[in-house]
């Protein structure tokens, strides 16, 4: 996984148990707002501009939230009430479960090895690219994604 003397890809940052949890759980509501905004189409441009490392790289002297943006106003597809719900759930359960997925990536590859080279047979009719859409496609652009 990519790393330099100054930075590492976020998946490496997530590996040591407790490190990312401490950062993300320090201000759960702020974390949720920053991540939802900074990984969105609107916020991604701001977050990328705010960090010379790019959004996937984490400074070895900082944390994953260092290159995110705390928005003054949320995009229209997410409401403060939604943030409250998400923050409440993560405040209760913590971030460890989600982070453990990244900590288990090698094991996932081993478990999926029998499917290497398998073809997914779908009735793909077209490729649809949504310019300016970020990580949260279904939330950001639900009316533009249609089936049929």
N, C-alpha and C positions, 0 to 999 in steps of 0.2 A: 504494500500500500504506500502511496506517495508520502514522503516526508523530506524535509530539508533540515539544515542546522537550526532554522528559526521556527519551523511549523510542521504540523502533521495533519493528515486527512482526519476528519472528524471521527471516523470509525476507530482509529487508533486512540484518539482522546477518550473514547467511551470505554476502552478495555479495562483499566484498573477499577475495580469495584469501589464505589464511594466518591470518586473524584467528580464525575459529571453530576451525580446525584446531589452532592453538596452545592454545586454551582446552580443547578436548575431549581432546586428546592428552596434556595435562599429567599426568593420572591416568586412564588409559583404563578401568581396572576401576571406579574411582569414578564416572566418567562413565556407564558402562553401568548400574550400580546405580541411580544417581540418575534417569536417563531412563526406565528400565523402571518404576521405582516411581512417579515423579512423574506420568507420563502414564497410569498405570493408574487403575482405578476407586477403589482404596483410597488411593493416593498423591495422586491429582489433587485431592482435597478438601484435603489437607494443603498441597500446593504452592500452590493458589489462595489459601488462607488466609495463606500465608507472604509473598505479594507483592501489594501494592495495584495493581500493573500488570496482573496476570493472567498466566496461563502462556504466552500467545502473544506478549507484549510483552517486549522486552529493554531494560534501562536503557542509555542512551548512555554511562554511566560504569561499566558493568559488563559482564557476559557472560550468555549463555543459561543457564548453570548456577546463576546467582545466586538464582533463584526456584524451584529444585528442592530436594527434600528427600533427605538421605542417610538411608535407613531403617536402624534398628537391626536389624530382622528383615524379611526379604523376604516378600511374599505367598505363599500356598501354591502358586500356579501357576508359580512360578519358583524354581529351586534355585541354590545357590551354585555348583554344578558347571556349570550353564548359563551363569552369569555368567563363569566361567573360560573357557569355550569362546568366547563372544562377545568377551570382552576380548582373548583371544589372537589372534583373527582381526583385530580392529581395531588392536591393537598392531602387527601385521605389515603390514596394508594401509593403515592410516590412515583418516581420515574424509573425505578429499578427494573420493573417488568419489561418495559419498552427497551431499555438499554441492554438488557440481557439478550435480546434478539441479536444485537450487534456482537455481543460477546460469544455467541454461539455460531457465528458464520461458518467457521471451518467444519463444525459438526453438521451443519445444514448441507454443505457441499457433499460430505460423505454419505449422508442419508439419501441424497438425490442422485448419487452416482449412477444407479441403475437406469436412470432416465436420460443420461447424456446422449445427445444426438436425436432424441425423440422429437417428432414433429407434432406441433399443436395443430389440430385440424379444426379450424374455425371457418365460418362463412364470412370472411372479411370482404367487405364490398368496397371499402375506400379507406384511405388514410386521411385523417383530419388533423391539421395542425392549427392550434388556436394561438395566434400571435399575441404576445404579451401576457399569456396565461402562465401562472407559476405552478408550484407544487400541489396546490389544492384544487385540481381541475374541477371536480364535481361540485365544489362549493363556489368557486370563482365564476364558472361558466356553465351552470346546469342547463340553461336553455339552448346552448349551442351544441350540446352533445345529445344526439338523437339516435334511436335504434330503428333500423329498417331500411 
